[in-house]
């Protein structure tokens, strides 16, 4: 299977691109090289290879989702750069 210029222009149109003739020919060459490499990979014997989702084992780095006591009001405002008794004071963003 190879990619024709017609295929390149079709895919470019789907991607909302408009390559000139030289760019289209370069894209055609690149896409055909990718397909040739994929054909080489298809020739590799993978009968004894177990399917993988990831190359390295992964673990869930997230903590367990457990309910905890909320921050005390004073504790939450303690590190605020500017607080107005019960609220955070922030610069005005709407005029």
Secondary structure, DSSP 8 states (H G I E B T S, - for coil): ----HHHHHHHHHHTT----HHHHHHHHHHHHHHHHHHHHHHTS--TT----S-SS-----S----------HHHHHHT-SSEETTEE-------
